[in-house]
């Protein structure tokens, strides 16, 4: 299958409850994700999940902003790199 199918599948698998993606942009192997999370802990969980994924590496939080609607929700922007295809194949062999 094409790599993008695996990438989209992994984006869904790494998404914890209480986190929602608003927009995902890709430039080369760098993905920029804008979203909303019910709490900062859920953003941390997303970053850990992305870091543990064999398809992504180097998750980096760009900003977090509290929503002005009185809830505890936060909007966030983070970047993550797509892991190289060679490292994915090596991981599948193990």
N, C-alpha and C positions, 0 to 999 in steps of 0.2 A: 504494500500500500504506500501511497505518497506520505512523506514525512508529516505534512500538515495535519493529516488525519490523526496521527499519534499525538501531535502537539495539542490539538483540540481535546482529544480524549484525556490527556494528562491535565489540562487546565480544569476540566470538570472533576477529575479524581482528587486533585489537590485543594479544591474549594471547600472550606469548612462551612458548617451551618452558620448562618448569621452574617455571611459576607456575600456581596453582590457586585458583579462587574458591570460598570457603566460603559466602558470603552477599552478595547485592547488594540494597540497599534504595534506594528512591526516594522523595523528598519534593519535590514540585514538579519543578524541573529539576535538583536536586542528587542525585547517586547516591553512596552510601556503599558501598564495596567492602571486604569482609573476605576475606583469603586467606592462602595460604602460598606462599612462594617458596624455591627451593633456595639462593639467595644474594641479597645486597643488590643486586648488579649486575642481576639479573633484575627486581627491583622498579624499579630505575632505567629499565630498558628498557621496562617496562610504562608508566611515567609518560611517557616520551618518545613511545611509540606513541600514547597517549591524547592527548597534546599535539599530535601531528601529524595527528590525525584531524579530518575536517571535521564530525564529529558531536559531538565533545567539546571542552571547553576548561577551563583552570584546574585541572589535576590538582594535588592538594595532599595530601602524605603526612601522616597524623595520628600514627601510631606504628608502630614496628617492635619486635618482641620475639623474642629467640632462643628456639627451642623447646628444651625441657629433655630431649630424647631423645638428646642427644650428637651429633646431626647438625649440619650447617651451616645448616639450614633456619631461616627466620624467618617468623613470622606478622606480618601487616601490616594496617593500615586506612588507606584513602585515600578522598578525596572528589574528585569530578569533576563539572563542570556540563555539562549537555546544551547544545550550541550551539543558537542560535535557528534556526528553520526558514528564516527569510529569509537568514541567512548561508550555510546549506547550499545554497539555490537559487542564490545568487550564485556560490558555488564550483563548482557543476555547470556553469554557463554558461561558465566560463573554460576 
